Amino acid sequence: MISGIVVKILSIFLLVAVGIVLLLGIGTLFKGGETSKKYSNKLMQLRVLLQFIAIIALVGFAYFFKN
């Protein structure tokens, strides 16, 4: 079984990953030009995927580790 500390570390890692991709996507969007056309949409798609994974993981952790 996964210990509580591993769950906390994994949760924080997932949330930080979503935040980093969000900031990169917003930065690329505001930069404009060719870089924005090439990467902005892909970064936002990656953010949505990471958010989905984070939400599923957090809900799973809450369900399996409720006391």
C-alpha positions, 0 to 999 in steps of 0.5 A, a space after each residue: 500500500 502507498 504510504 501517506 508521505 508518498 501520496 502527499 509528494 505525488 499530489 504536490 508534484 502533480 499540482 506543481 506540474 500543472 502550474 508550470 505548464 500553465 505558466 509556460 502556456 500563458 507566457 508563450 501565448 503572450 510572447 506571440 509570433 511564431 513561437 506562440 503559433 507553434 507551442 501555445 495550443 500544445 501547452 494548453 492541451 498538455 495542461 488539460 491532460 495534466 489537470 485530468 490526471 491530477 484530479 483523478 489521482 487526488 479523487 482516488 487518493 481521497 477515496 482510498 485513504 479516507 479515515 
